[in-house]
């Protein structure tokens, strides 16, 4: 990291590049760089669990089972003991379950199925055209709001937001005579710092809920966590993130950057342009929108009436209904069908072969994720079988209660901890796979439901994305930024994004407390706030 590179804007932020805060960021970057690749990290975690479980069993580590007598999977003697993976029984279990640990890992199938639909919408050009129509069609006064909003909405297909929207936002701001880095920052904040906020259920929802369910079942084997459990809170969060993102851009970031000087650019800016939405694309979007409304109407007929076939057949309600349990199917359908309709009208897709090609390309991009899931699934399964997660959760919950940290304020520390962990482990799924087996059972034992715990985690995981070099797309953002300011350093980019991180952390945490504890609202359909062991 070059801390002596100056941001040559009129704002004269040179002290930011060499001050105590830049030194702190340099330390965070150095510390994060010491960590191995997340896949290697999970492999090492698995080895550690094997070794530690043997030591814990040898030492007789155990806790009293907090579950009421007669509960499913409660130990007959009321004592939870650590099972050793270093024993003959443990070795047999590893050999027999290595494959099923992977194939039975809940997030794997749900994410891949959802991505099939998203891939059709993305490769047809529908998502790109939709974002361009949102941003380019906005007035100069509203362009900041629309860029942040488009960034949040793009989280249903997050790669598109990083690859398409962020560079486009810089171009739009430059074309309006505004500082291009302010546009880049606004889009980056919406896509990344507001990562979990959205109006729609996207691929991240089944991914996180699957990990949450695996962790919750360490304590309660029958507990189910659907992809929709944070939907209400995420919808409300969308409007808060858009407001705060636009406010920070207009009142803090853009004034700090000052007037842009095109001589600072490393490329010829005169030839850059943002493609307007063509007539064919507009027609395609209209027809795709119509197909979406038709699908929504058909879906409503299966859920809204009392006779709806996808309501819970036992209770007649929506809670625990086939609709909610199979929400990933509707993510797939509502992206794939409108995506193909758009492609057919716009001329980017002609037949089923184009749809298959789009799905294949979408799957080909998931190679790294699948490898990561293999090791993450083993880690979660090892943690569960050994009872280490449950033992740590019970002891941790007892310690929190002893310290008087069993009230709602515990979530402030939890959100802060998640944000700090995210500085070094940038992947949402990787971080949650590590922390969920510990914190979900722990916070369940002091009375909070997994759905609420997951909603709090998503805040911490999101707000620090824009200030960590460990985030997978940080290098891409830095490369785009240096096109407009060739001497820009990594510290300058982080300093530019820090106000968003601070504002989002404070505002989003306040919204969480008001939503959950002041107003007593559920974070999603059928989601509980409290849990009784």
KAMODA-V863523 format. One record per residue. N is the residue number from 1. SS is DSSP state (A for helix, B for strand, O for the rest). BURIAL is b if it has 9 or more other C-alpha atoms within 8 Angstrom, else e. D_FIRST is the distance of its C-alpha to the first C-alpha in whole Angstrom. Layout:
BEGIN
n = {N | N}
ss = {SS | SS}
burial = {BURIAL | BURIAL}
d_first = {D_FIRST | D_FIRST}
END
This chain:
BEGIN
n = {1 | 2 | 3 | 4 | 5 | 6 | 7 | 8 | 9 | 10 | 11 | 12 | 13 | 14 | 15 | 16 | 17 | 18 | 19 | 20 | 21 | 22 | 23 | 24 | 25 | 26 | 27 | 28 | 29 | 30 | 31 | 32 | 33 | 34 | 35 | 36 | 37 | 38 | 39 | 40 | 41 | 42 | 43 | 44 | 45 | 46 | 47 | 48 | 49 | 50 | 51 | 52 | 53 | 54 | 55 | 56 | 57 | 58 | 59 | 60 | 61 | 62 | 63 | 64 | 65 | 66 | 67 | 68 | 69 | 70 | 71 | 72 | 73 | 74 | 75 | 76 | 77 | 78 | 79 | 80 | 81 | 82 | 83 | 84 | 85 | 86 | 87 | 88 | 89 | 90 | 91 | 92 | 93 | 94 | 95 | 96 | 97 | 98 | 99 | 100 | 101 | 102 | 103 | 104 | 105 | 106 | 107 | 108 | 109 | 110 | 111 | 112 | 113 | 114 | 115 | 116 | 117 | 118 | 119 | 120 | 121 | 122 | 123 | 124 | 125 | 126 | 127 | 128 | 129 | 130 | 131 | 132 | 133 | 134 | 135 | 136 | 137 | 138 | 139 | 140 | 141 | 142 | 143 | 144 | 145 | 146 | 147 | 148 | 149 | 150 | 151 | 152 | 153 | 154 | 155 | 156 | 157 | 158 | 159 | 160 | 161 | 162 | 163 | 164 | 165 | 166 | 167 | 168 | 169 | 170 | 171 | 172 | 173 | 174 | 175 | 176 | 177 | 178 | 179 | 180 | 181 | 182 | 183 | 184 | 185 | 186 | 187 | 188 | 189 | 190 | 191 | 192 | 193 | 194 | 195 | 196 | 197 | 198 | 199 | 200 | 201 | 202 | 203 | 204 | 205 | 206 | 207 | 208 | 209 | 210 | 211 | 212 | 213 | 214 | 215 | 216 | 217 | 218 | 219 | 220 | 221 | 222 | 223 | 224 | 225 | 226 | 227 | 228 | 229 | 230 | 231 | 232 | 233 | 234 | 235 | 236 | 237 | 238 | 239 | 240 | 241 | 242 | 243 | 244 | 245 | 246 | 247 | 248 | 249 | 250 | 251 | 252 | 253 | 254 | 255 | 256 | 257 | 258 | 259 | 260 | 261 | 262 | 263 | 264 | 265 | 266 | 267 | 268 | 269 | 270 | 271 | 272 | 273 | 274 | 275 | 276 | 277 | 278 | 279 | 280 | 281 | 282 | 283 | 284 | 285 | 286 | 287 | 288 | 289 | 290 | 291 | 292 | 293 | 294 | 295 | 296 | 297 | 298 | 299 | 300 | 301 | 302 | 303 | 304 | 305 | 306 | 307 | 308 | 309 | 310 | 311 | 312 | 313 | 314 | 315 | 316 | 317 | 318 | 319 | 320 | 321 | 322 | 323 | 324 | 325 | 326 | 327 | 328 | 329 | 330 | 331 | 332 | 333 | 334 | 335 | 336 | 337 | 338 | 339 | 340 | 341 | 342 | 343 | 344 | 345 | 346 | 347 | 348 | 349 | 350 | 351 | 352 | 353 | 354 | 355 | 356 | 357 | 358 | 359 | 360 | 361 | 362 | 363 | 364 | 365 | 366 | 367 | 368 | 369 | 370 | 371 | 372 | 373 | 374 | 375 | 376 | 377 | 378 | 379 | 380 | 381 | 382 | 383 | 384 | 385 | 386 | 387 | 388 | 389 | 390 | 391 | 392 | 393 | 394 | 395 | 396 | 397 | 398 | 399 | 400 | 401 | 402 | 403 | 404 | 405 | 406 | 407 | 408 | 409 | 410 | 411 | 412 | 413 | 414 | 415 | 416 | 417 | 418 | 419 | 420 | 421 | 422 | 423 | 424 | 425 | 426 | 427 | 428 | 429 | 430 | 431 | 432 | 433 | 434 | 435 | 436 | 437 | 438 | 439 | 440 | 441 | 442 | 443 | 444 | 445 | 446 | 447 | 448 | 449 | 450 | 451 | 452 | 453 | 454 | 455 | 456 | 457 | 458 | 459 | 460 | 461 | 462 | 463 | 464 | 465 | 466 | 467 | 468 | 469 | 470 | 471 | 472 | 473 | 474 | 475 | 476 | 477 | 478 | 479 | 480 | 481 | 482 | 483 | 484 | 485 | 486 | 487 | 488 | 489 | 490 | 491 | 492 | 493 | 494 | 495 | 496 | 497 | 498 | 499 | 500 | 501 | 502 | 503 | 504 | 505 | 506 | 507 | 508 | 509 | 510 | 511 | 512 | 513 | 514 | 515 | 516 | 517 | 518 | 519 | 520 | 521 | 522 | 523 | 524 | 525 | 526 | 527 | 528 | 529 | 530 | 531 | 532 | 533}
ss = {O | O | O | O | O | O | O | O | O | O | O | O | O | A | A | A | A | A | O | A | A | A | A | A | A | A | A | A | A | A | A | A | A | A | O | O | O | A | A | A | A | A | A | A | A | A | A | A | A | A | A | A | A | A | A | A | A | A | O | O | O | B | B | B | O | O | O | O | O | O | O | O | O | O | O | O | O | O | B | B | B | O | O | O | O | O | O | A | A | A | A | A | A | A | A | A | A | A | A | A | A | A | A | O | O | A | A | A | A | A | A | A | A | A | A | A | A | A | A | A | A | A | A | O | O | A | A | A | A | A | A | A | A | A | A | A | O | O | O | O | O | O | A | A | A | A | A | A | A | A | A | A | A | A | A | A | A | A | A | A | A | A | A | A | A | A | A | A | A | A | A | A | A | A | A | O | O | O | O | A | A | A | A | A | A | A | A | A | A | A | A | A | A | O | O | O | O | O | O | O | O | O | A | A | A | A | A | A | A | A | A | A | A | A | A | A | O | O | O | O | O | O | O | O | O | O | O | O | O | O | A | A | A | A | A | A | A | A | A | A | A | A | A | A | A | A | A | A | A | A | A | A | A | A | A | A | A | O | O | O | O | A | A | A | O | O | O | O | A | A | A | O | O | O | O | O | O | O | A | A | A | A | A | A | A | A | A | A | A | A | A | A | A | A | A | A | A | A | A | A | A | A | A | O | O | O | O | O | O | O | O | O | O | O | O | O | O | O | O | O | O | A | A | A | A | O | A | A | A | A | A | A | A | A | A | A | A | A | A | A | A | A | A | A | A | A | O | O | O | O | O | A | A | A | A | A | A | A | A | A | A | A | A | A | O | O | A | A | A | A | A | A | A | A | A | A | A | A | A | A | A | A | A | A | A | A | O | A | A | A | A | A | A | A | A | A | A | A | A | A | A | A | O | O | O | O | O | O | O | A | A | A | A | A | A | A | A | A | A | A | A | A | A | A | O | O | O | A | A | A | A | A | A | A | A | A | A | A | A | A | A | A | A | A | A | O | O | B | O | A | A | A | A | A | A | A | A | A | A | A | A | A | A | O | A | A | A | O | O | O | O | O | O | A | A | A | A | A | A | A | A | A | A | A | O | O | O | O | O | A | A | A | A | A | A | A | A | A | A | A | A | A | A | A | A | A | A | A | A | A | A | A | A | A | A | A | A | A | O | O | O | O | O | O | O | O | O | O | O | B | O | O | O}
burial = {e | e | b | e | b | b | b | b | b | e | e | e | b | e | e | b | b | b | e | e | e | b | b | e | b | b | e | b | b | e | b | b | e | e | e | e | e | b | b | e | b | b | b | e | b | b | e | e | b | b | b | e | b | b | b | b | b | e | e | e | b | b | b | e | b | e | e | e | e | e | e | e | e | b | e | e | e | e | b | b | b | b | b | b | b | b | e | e | e | b | b | e | b | b | e | e | e | b | e | e | b | b | e | e | b | b | b | b | e | b | b | b | b | b | b | b | b | b | b | b | b | b | e | b | b | b | b | b | b | b | b | b | b | b | b | b | e | b | e | e | e | e | b | b | b | b | b | b | b | b | b | b | b | b | b | b | b | b | e | b | b | b | e | b | b | b | b | b | b | b | b | b | b | b | e | e | e | b | b | b | b | b | b | b | b | b | b | b | b | b | b | b | b | b | b | b | b | b | b | e | b | b | b | b | b | b | b | b | b | b | b | b | b | b | b | b | b | b | e | e | b | e | e | e | b | b | b | b | b | b | b | b | b | b | b | b | b | b | e | b | b | b | b | b | b | b | b | b | b | b | e | b | b | b | b | e | b | b | e | b | e | e | e | b | b | b | e | e | e | e | e | e | e | e | e | e | b | e | e | b | b | b | b | b | b | e | b | b | b | e | b | b | e | e | b | e | e | e | e | b | b | b | b | e | e | e | e | b | e | b | b | b | b | e | e | b | b | b | b | b | b | b | b | b | b | e | b | b | b | e | b | b | b | b | b | b | b | b | b | b | b | b | b | b | b | b | e | b | b | b | e | e | e | b | b | e | e | b | b | e | b | b | b | e | e | e | e | e | e | b | b | b | b | b | b | b | b | b | b | b | b | b | b | b | e | b | b | b | b | b | b | b | b | b | b | b | b | e | e | b | b | e | e | e | b | b | e | e | e | b | e | e | e | b | b | b | b | b | b | b | b | b | b | b | b | b | b | e | b | b | b | b | b | b | e | b | b | b | b | b | b | b | b | b | b | b | b | b | b | b | b | b | b | b | b | b | b | b | b | b | b | b | b | b | b | b | b | b | b | b | b | e | e | b | e | e | b | b | e | b | b | b | b | b | b | b | b | b | b | b | b | b | b | b | b | b | b | b | b | b | b | b | b | b | b | e | b | b | b | e | b | b | b | b | b | b | b | e | e | e | e | b | b | b | b | b | b | b | b | b | b | e | e}
d_first = {0 | 4 | 6 | 9 | 9 | 12 | 14 | 17 | 20 | 23 | 22 | 20 | 17 | 15 | 16 | 14 | 10 | 11 | 14 | 15 | 14 | 10 | 10 | 12 | 10 | 7 | 10 | 11 | 8 | 9 | 13 | 13 | 11 | 14 | 17 | 19 | 20 | 22 | 25 | 24 | 24 | 27 | 29 | 28 | 29 | 32 | 33 | 32 | 35 | 37 | 37 | 37 | 40 | 42 | 41 | 42 | 45 | 46 | 45 | 47 | 45 | 46 | 47 | 50 | 50 | 49 | 51 | 54 | 57 | 58 | 55 | 53 | 52 | 52 | 53 | 57 | 57 | 54 | 51 | 48 | 47 | 44 | 45 | 44 | 42 | 43 | 47 | 49 | 49 | 45 | 45 | 48 | 46 | 43 | 44 | 47 | 44 | 41 | 42 | 43 | 40 | 38 | 41 | 42 | 38 | 39 | 36 | 36 | 39 | 39 | 35 | 37 | 40 | 38 | 36 | 39 | 40 | 36 | 36 | 39 | 38 | 35 | 36 | 39 | 37 | 39 | 35 | 34 | 37 | 37 | 34 | 34 | 38 | 36 | 34 | 36 | 39 | 38 | 39 | 36 | 36 | 36 | 33 | 30 | 32 | 33 | 30 | 29 | 32 | 31 | 28 | 30 | 32 | 30 | 29 | 32 | 31 | 27 | 26 | 28 | 26 | 23 | 24 | 27 | 27 | 23 | 23 | 27 | 26 | 24 | 27 | 29 | 28 | 27 | 31 | 32 | 31 | 28 | 24 | 23 | 20 | 22 | 24 | 21 | 20 | 24 | 24 | 21 | 22 | 26 | 25 | 22 | 22 | 26 | 26 | 29 | 31 | 34 | 37 | 38 | 37 | 35 | 34 | 31 | 35 | 36 | 33 | 33 | 36 | 37 | 35 | 36 | 40 | 39 | 38 | 41 | 43 | 42 | 44 | 46 | 47 | 49 | 46 | 45 | 42 | 42 | 39 | 41 | 41 | 38 | 39 | 41 | 38 | 35 | 38 | 38 | 34 | 34 | 35 | 34 | 30 | 31 | 33 | 30 | 27 | 29 | 30 | 26 | 26 | 29 | 29 | 25 | 22 | 24 | 26 | 22 | 21 | 24 | 26 | 24 | 24 | 25 | 24 | 20 | 21 | 19 | 23 | 26 | 27 | 31 | 31 | 29 | 32 | 32 | 35 | 38 | 40 | 43 | 46 | 46 | 43 | 45 | 48 | 46 | 44 | 47 | 49 | 46 | 46 | 50 | 50 | 47 | 50 | 52 | 50 | 50 | 54 | 54 | 52 | 54 | 57 | 56 | 54 | 56 | 60 | 61 | 62 | 59 | 59 | 55 | 56 | 56 | 59 | 60 | 59 | 59 | 56 | 53 | 51 | 51 | 52 | 52 | 50 | 47 | 47 | 46 | 44 | 42 | 45 | 45 | 41 | 42 | 45 | 44 | 41 | 43 | 46 | 45 | 42 | 45 | 47 | 45 | 44 | 48 | 48 | 45 | 46 | 43 | 45 | 48 | 49 | 49 | 47 | 44 | 44 | 43 | 41 | 39 | 39 | 38 | 35 | 34 | 35 | 33 | 30 | 30 | 30 | 27 | 28 | 32 | 30 | 28 | 31 | 33 | 31 | 31 | 35 | 35 | 33 | 35 | 38 | 38 | 37 | 40 | 43 | 42 | 42 | 39 | 38 | 41 | 41 | 38 | 39 | 42 | 41 | 38 | 40 | 43 | 40 | 39 | 43 | 43 | 41 | 42 | 39 | 41 | 41 | 39 | 37 | 35 | 34 | 31 | 30 | 30 | 28 | 25 | 25 | 25 | 22 | 20 | 21 | 20 | 16 | 16 | 19 | 18 | 22 | 25 | 27 | 25 | 25 | 28 | 30 | 28 | 29 | 32 | 35 | 34 | 34 | 36 | 39 | 38 | 38 | 42 | 43 | 43 | 44 | 42 | 42 | 39 | 39 | 38 | 36 | 34 | 34 | 32 | 30 | 29 | 28 | 25 | 24 | 24 | 22 | 19 | 18 | 17 | 14 | 13 | 10 | 13 | 16 | 17 | 17 | 14 | 12 | 16 | 16 | 12 | 14 | 17 | 16 | 15 | 18 | 19 | 17 | 15 | 13 | 11 | 8 | 7 | 8 | 11 | 12 | 12 | 14 | 16 | 17 | 17 | 21 | 22 | 21 | 23 | 26 | 26 | 26 | 29 | 31 | 31 | 32 | 34 | 36 | 36 | 38 | 40 | 41 | 41 | 43 | 44 | 46 | 46 | 45 | 44 | 41 | 42 | 46 | 47 | 44 | 45 | 44 | 45 | 46 | 49 | 49}
END
